[in-house]
Amino acid sequence: MVGCRFVPPPGAAAVTCHGTQLASLVEALPDDVESFARKLRAHVACVQKRLASAVKKPGSAASKRQAKKARRCAQRFAERIQRSRLSATERSRFGDETTETVTAIETFFGL
């Protein structure tokens, strides 16, 4: 699996890799939930876009604002997963990665 599951990279890549991890989880969903996966991709794109913007100028007010928006996108992703008809195992897997994503954002950007 692509991302930062086992060995987190240093610096900003330690945060942005979580977006990649979420994207790979969504891509691994079966074809019978394609319409749901499409909705999830929008949330993942939101996280990735906000994080890419936030890491451009770490420490600035704009960076912190974008990081908060990325965290909110990740939280909405988690909410959609919890409301889904996915199996408990799949929901747990997504939930774990989303929790790691939010924690990484909060830690790196000091939220």
Backbone as CSV, one residue per row, in Angstrom:
resi,resn,N_x,N_y,N_z,CA_x,CA_y,CA_z,C_x,C_y,C_z
1,MET,0.845,-1.173,0.000,0.000,0.000,0.000,0.898,1.247,0.000
2,VAL,0.545,2.206,-0.780,1.312,3.432,-0.906,0.966,4.356,0.258
3,GLY,1.922,5.141,0.708,1.636,6.103,1.775,2.672,6.062,2.859
4,CYS,2.223,6.181,4.089,3.153,6.307,5.207,2.764,5.385,6.349
5,ARG,2.212,4.256,6.041,1.694,3.341,7.045,2.772,2.822,7.988
6,PHE,3.906,2.381,7.479,4.884,1.718,8.313,6.078,2.592,8.674
7,VAL,6.571,3.358,7.735,7.711,4.231,7.998,7.359,5.633,7.524
8,PRO,6.940,6.515,8.467,6.586,7.861,8.034,7.811,8.640,7.559
9,PRO,7.706,9.310,6.432,8.816,10.121,5.938,8.987,11.373,6.801
10,PRO,10.123,12.024,6.727,10.355,13.208,7.553,9.653,14.456,7.009
11,GLY,9.449,15.425,7.879,8.941,16.740,7.488,7.512,16.728,6.976
12,ALA,7.257,17.613,6.016,5.911,17.793,5.469,5.404,16.528,4.782
13,ALA,6.296,15.745,4.250,5.882,14.503,3.593,5.211,13.549,4.575
14,ALA,5.529,13.686,5.855,4.893,12.847,6.877,3.413,13.166,7.006
15,VAL,3.016,14.355,6.587,1.602,14.737,6.639,0.928,14.464,5.298
16,THR,1.565,14.863,4.216,0.939,14.726,2.897,0.796,13.266,2.476
17,CYS,1.610,12.386,3.026,1.503,10.970,2.657,0.176,10.371,3.102
18,HIS,-0.458,10.967,4.103,-1.739,10.439,4.567,-2.833,10.621,3.507
19,GLY,-2.766,11.683,2.747,-3.710,11.859,1.645,-3.548,10.762,0.615
20,THR,-2.309,10.389,0.354,-2.020,9.291,-0.575,-2.561,7.977,-0.026
21,GLN,-2.401,7.804,1.271,-2.896,6.586,1.921,-4.420,6.490,1.809
22,LEU,-5.109,7.595,2.062,-6.570,7.602,1.935,-6.990,7.298,0.493
23,ALA,-6.295,7.905,-0.462,-6.617,7.680,-1.871,-6.448,6.209,-2.248
24,SER,-5.390,5.577,-1.758,-5.179,4.164,-2.094,-6.244,3.275,-1.457
25,LEU,-6.728,3.633,-0.276,-7.814,2.872,0.340,-9.096,2.991,-0.478
26,VAL,-9.372,4.192,-0.954,-10.578,4.408,-1.772,-10.466,3.631,-3.082
27,GLU,-9.307,3.668,-3.696,-9.116,2.954,-4.966,-9.252,1.448,-4.798
28,ALA,-9.006,0.940,-3.598,-9.084,-0.495,-3.350,-10.515,-0.976,-3.094
29,LEU,-11.471,-0.055,-3.049,-12.865,-0.455,-2.828,-13.375,-1.261,-4.014
30,PRO,-14.278,-2.193,-3.766,-14.814,-3.009,-4.864,-15.649,-2.176,-5.840
31,ASP,-15.825,-2.725,-7.033,-16.565,-2.020,-8.089,-18.034,-1.796,-7.758
32,ASP,-18.603,-2.620,-6.895,-20.026,-2.478,-6.594,-20.345,-1.244,-5.753
33,VAL,-19.330,-0.567,-5.248,-19.549,0.672,-4.489,-18.889,1.859,-5.205
34,GLU,-18.853,1.807,-6.521,-18.172,2.829,-7.318,-18.749,4.220,-7.097
35,SER,-20.073,4.336,-7.007,-20.661,5.668,-6.811,-20.276,6.230,-5.449
36,PHE,-20.187,5.366,-4.446,-19.752,5.799,-3.118,-18.275,6.200,-3.163
37,ALA,-17.465,5.432,-3.868,-16.039,5.740,-3.996,-15.833,7.094,-4.670
38,ARG,-16.688,7.414,-5.630,-16.594,8.707,-6.307,-16.796,9.849,-5.303
39,LYS,-17.751,9.684,-4.402,-17.993,10.709,-3.370,-16.814,10.812,-2.420
40,LEU,-16.219,9.672,-2.098,-15.059,9.685,-1.204,-13.857,10.360,-1.860
41,ARG,-13.707,10.160,-3.166,-12.580,10.776,-3.876,-12.615,12.296,-3.760
42,ALA,-13.810,12.866,-3.729,-13.926,14.321,-3.570,-13.383,14.758,-2.214
43,HIS,-13.652,13.989,-1.180,-13.134,14.317,0.153,-11.612,14.159,0.202
44,VAL,-11.117,13.102,-0.421,-9.665,12.871,-0.459,-8.980,14.001,-1.221
45,ALA,-9.563,14.415,-2.338,-8.990,15.515,-3.116,-8.962,16.793,-2.290
46,CYS,-9.997,17.008,-1.499,-10.046,18.177,-0.625,-8.886,18.142,0.372
47,VAL,-8.678,16.987,1.004,-7.572,16.845,1.968,-6.241,17.099,1.273
48,GLN,-6.031,16.472,0.127,-4.756,16.606,-0.577,-4.507,18.042,-1.035
49,LYS,-5.528,18.684,-1.554,-5.388,20.057,-2.041,-5.051,21.010,-0.892
50,ARG,-5.763,20.875,0.213,-5.523,21.760,1.365,-4.144,21.525,1.976
51,LEU,-3.745,20.263,2.069,-2.424,19.972,2.627,-1.309,20.483,1.721
52,ALA,-1.478,20.323,0.417,-0.467,20.826,-0.522,-0.312,22.330,-0.375
53,SER,-1.414,23.013,-0.182,-1.375,24.463,0.002,-0.764,24.822,1.345
54,ALA,-1.071,24.038,2.375,-0.593,24.348,3.722,0.915,24.162,3.884
55,VAL,1.488,23.192,3.195,2.918,22.927,3.370,3.801,23.875,2.568
56,LYS,3.205,24.701,1.717,4.003,25.646,0.925,4.694,26.675,1.805
57,LYS,3.994,27.178,2.825,4.563,28.175,3.726,4.284,27.772,5.177
58,PRO,4.990,26.754,5.674,4.727,26.303,7.039,4.989,27.418,8.058
59,GLY,4.123,27.479,9.037,4.279,28.485,10.089,3.471,29.742,9.861
60,SER,3.003,29.974,8.647,2.235,31.188,8.372,0.775,30.999,8.792
61,ALA,0.073,32.105,8.917,-1.347,32.057,9.271,-2.150,31.365,8.175
62,ALA,-1.790,31.628,6.923,-2.491,30.993,5.799,-2.284,29.481,5.823
63,SER,-1.104,29.061,6.184,-0.806,27.639,6.269,-1.664,26.975,7.338
64,LYS,-1.765,27.607,8.476,-2.566,27.065,9.570,-4.046,27.007,9.176
65,ARG,-4.496,28.021,8.474,-5.889,28.066,8.020,-6.167,26.913,7.048
66,GLN,-5.252,26.682,6.108,-5.413,25.577,5.157,-5.350,24.225,5.869
67,ALA,-4.495,24.127,6.889,-4.393,22.886,7.653,-5.703,22.593,8.382
68,LYS,-6.323,23.625,8.914,-7.623,23.441,9.582,-8.675,22.974,8.588
69,LYS,-8.620,23.520,7.380,-9.566,23.102,6.342,-9.305,21.649,5.942
70,ALA,-8.034,21.260,5.864,-7.688,19.873,5.535,-8.190,18.935,6.629
71,ARG,-8.040,19.350,7.876,-8.533,18.540,8.989,-10.051,18.380,8.896
72,ARG,-10.730,19.459,8.573,-12.187,19.404,8.441,-12.597,18.465,7.297
73,CYS,-11.867,18.497,6.181,-12.143,17.582,5.066,-11.958,16.127,5.508
74,ALA,-10.902,15.867,6.268,-10.648,14.511,6.755,-11.747,14.065,7.716
75,GLN,-12.218,14.972,8.540,-13.291,14.632,9.473,-14.595,14.342,8.734
76,ARG,-14.873,15.091,7.693,-16.071,14.836,6.887,-15.963,13.496,6.158
77,PHE,-14.752,13.181,5.710,-14.490,11.881,5.100,-14.842,10.776,6.100
78,ALA,-14.382,10.929,7.337,-14.657,9.931,8.379,-16.152,9.809,8.656
79,GLU,-16.841,10.926,8.677,-18.289,10.902,8.910,-19.013,10.146,7.800
80,ARG,-18.604,10.389,6.571,-19.240,9.703,5.438,-18.971,8.206,5.510
81,ILE,-17.782,7.831,5.908,-17.438,6.412,6.051,-18.316,5.767,7.122
82,GLN,-18.468,6.435,8.250,-19.256,5.866,9.343,-20.731,5.696,8.978
83,ARG,-21.233,6.542,8.095,-22.631,6.442,7.662,-22.817,5.460,6.509
84,SER,-21.742,4.898,6.031,-21.800,4.062,4.827,-22.293,2.650,5.129
85,ARG,-22.511,1.910,4.052,-22.914,0.511,4.152,-21.716,-0.419,4.004
86,LEU,-20.528,0.097,4.162,-19.340,-0.746,4.105,-19.337,-1.688,5.306
87,SER,-18.587,-2.758,5.192,-18.500,-3.701,6.312,-17.804,-3.034,7.493
88,ALA,-18.004,-3.595,8.661,-17.392,-3.048,9.871,-15.864,-3.045,9.755
89,THR,-15.324,-4.062,9.109,-13.873,-4.148,8.926,-13.373,-3.009,8.049
90,GLU,-14.065,-2.763,6.948,-13.659,-1.676,6.044,-13.817,-0.323,6.726
91,ARG,-14.922,-0.135,7.446,-15.118,1.138,8.162,-14.017,1.352,9.186
92,SER,-13.626,0.294,9.860,-12.559,0.390,10.852,-11.229,0.758,10.198
93,ARG,-10.942,0.135,9.066,-9.690,0.417,8.356,-9.634,1.877,7.911
94,PHE,-10.733,2.360,7.334,-10.797,3.763,6.925,-10.730,4.680,8.143
95,GLY,-11.428,4.300,9.192,-11.450,5.121,10.406,-10.076,5.260,11.029
96,ASP,-9.328,4.156,11.063,-7.978,4.201,11.619,-7.083,5.153,10.827
97,GLU,-7.138,5.044,9.508,-6.291,5.911,8.678,-6.721,7.370,8.785
98,THR,-8.018,7.609,8.873,-8.500,8.988,9.002,-8.058,9.588,10.325
99,THR,-8.108,8.794,11.388,-7.641,9.260,12.690,-6.157,9.603,12.636
100,GLU,-5.371,8.747,11.975,-3.941,9.023,11.815,-3.711,10.297,11.009
101,THR,-4.536,10.509,9.996,-4.420,11.707,9.164,-4.679,12.957,9.987
102,VAL,-5.766,12.963,10.731,-6.110,14.128,11.562,-5.032,14.370,12.602
103,THR,-4.532,13.318,13.230,-3.481,13.458,14.236,-2.201,14.034,13.619
104,ALA,-1.845,13.570,12.439,-0.646,14.073,11.771,-0.791,15.552,11.421
105,ILE,-1.963,15.941,10.947,-2.210,17.353,10.615,-2.097,18.219,11.866
106,GLU,-2.750,17.780,12.936,-2.733,18.559,14.177,-1.324,18.660,14.760
107,THR,-0.577,17.573,14.700,0.771,17.572,15.250,1.718,18.450,14.432
108,PHE,1.707,18.263,13.125,2.641,19.001,12.263,2.374,20.505,12.274
109,PHE,1.096,20.882,12.230,0.758,22.298,12.136,0.434,22.934,13.482
110,GLY,0.479,22.167,14.545,0.242,22.709,15.889,-1.178,23.183,16.111
111,LEU,-2.147,22.420,15.638,-3.557,22.810,15.795,-4.111,22.279,17.116
